[in-house]
Amino acid sequence: VQKCLDARRAKTEERGVYRYTLSDEVCSATQQMSVFQQTVRGSCGGRYASAGFKEGLGRRILKKTVFFLAMAALVLLLDQLTKAWIISTLRIHESFAVIGGFFNITHVRNPGAAFGFLAGASPAFRYVFFLAVTVAAIALILHYLRTTRIEDLSLVFSLALILAGAVGNLIDRVRFGEVVDFLDVYVGAHHWPAFNVADASITTGAAILMAILFRRRKERPEEKR
């Protein structure tokens, strides 16, 4: 090494050239090391950022799933408990007034859908039709929740209400071949078709869902502007 240094000094006419050359090599090596370190840090930082994003996304999905299942289970439990109480307390067509002239609790059976839809159809057709429609609706809701990134909990809540109501009435059809209704709203001699917690849940969920879709459709033209 010393011989090489002596040879380079001998070939160099101006003083300080060797020192400059060696310093330049050191600086070049230092710059290369800095670039390498920045590359490594950037790579690691990207991995950490990606991991953090996935972790945050996983938490949001878990929160959405827990909220959906909790709401659906709560409504389904309320529906089944109220129906069990009606069956054990009142005979069919027996009733009592809650708000005179407006609201009664009346035990009735509905072989059709909500508010008496298809009540006059044949039992076999009703059973197959309602079973197929209910299973299809449940499958679509679950598929939508699984494949769509939903940030709005009100949308999750509306889907939970619809699902719980569909399952609640499906349980009745499997058990009794008909649905237990007991909420009787009326004015004078005019009665609204009797319904239950499941029917109210489906109707409320559908109303919330339509309101959300209407709001989003209204917001899109404003975003384009």
HUPE-V28764 format. One line per field, one symbol per residue. psi: psi as a letter, one per 30 degrees, with the letter a starting at -180 (. if undefined). burial: 1 if it has 24 or more other ideal C-beta (glycine too) atoms within 12 Angstrom, else 0. A space follows every 10 residues. Layout:
# HUPE-V28764
psi: ???
burial: ???
This chain:
# HUPE-V28764
psi: eeeeeeeeee fkekkfeeee eeeeeeeeee eeeeeeeeee eeeeeeeeee eeeeeeeeee eeeeeeeeee eeeeeeeeee eeeeeeefek lkgkllkejk gekljkjlkj faakggkgff lkeeeeeeee eeeeeeeeee eeeeeefkjk fjfeeeeeee eeeeeeeeee eeeeefglkj lfjjkljbgj kkkkaaeeee eeeeeeeeee eeeeeeeefe eeee.
burial: 0000000000 0000000000 0000000000 0000000000 0000000000 0000000000 0001001110 1100110011 0110011001 0000000000 0001111111 1111100000 0000011001 0011001100 1000100001 0001111111 1111111111 1110000111 1111100000 0011111111 1111110110 0100000000 00000
